[in-house]
């Protein structure tokens, strides 16, 4: 099976970055998951305390299975915390839980980038599922309009990954501040919990880089940039 060298040029560095980011977040989380917080609060209790300290009292907090499957669902205003976070009092758990609470505060405060990301969810999902089919199928059938449609869809997925960066960074910034101001952690503990959030942010950076690299590859192969489509 022939592998396009140009594709490898763009994909391999992005893949290595993603693998490095994944290893970094898992190792950092595991390191501080062994360190209990002085407050003794669980992840669920910490998230609830952070929200209430900010005057937000209508967010539901649930347990969800999986490792680092934590997320905030704005459609039902619910935090879902994973096995290693929900009932744990570790610094890792409290950092992650309060990060997700930060997303709930973004919604409550009408944080604009979060609203934009929500609008991009549907087109980004469509782009992730169907853009490859349109681009590759259009190229095989020599139908430029299909290729262009695929590129537009994939651009929506790339836009989603890029907009995610300020959303995730802001949620972590809110968490780092609230960990101390809400009395969840001591100042000396916040640095360690913050290390987990910094590591997690790198996975979003890696995802955005990977998406951008793939889009650049498609644009080059389609002849949108670079002076024409290759014939080989």
HELIX and SHEET records of a PDB file:
HELIX    1   1 UNK A    5  UNK A   32  1                                  28    
HELIX    2   2 UNK A   43  UNK A   53  1                                  11    
HELIX    3   3 UNK A   83  UNK A   86  1                                   4    
HELIX    4   4 UNK A   91  UNK A  108  1                                  18    
HELIX    5   5 UNK A  112  UNK A  140  1                                  29    
HELIX    6   6 UNK A  144  UNK A  181  1                                  38    
HELIX    7   7 UNK A  187  UNK A  222  1                                  36    
SHEET    1   A 3 UNK A  60  UNK A  63  0                                        
SHEET    2   A 3 UNK A  78  UNK A  81  1                                        
SHEET    3   A 3 UNK A  71  UNK A  73 -1                                        
END                                                                             
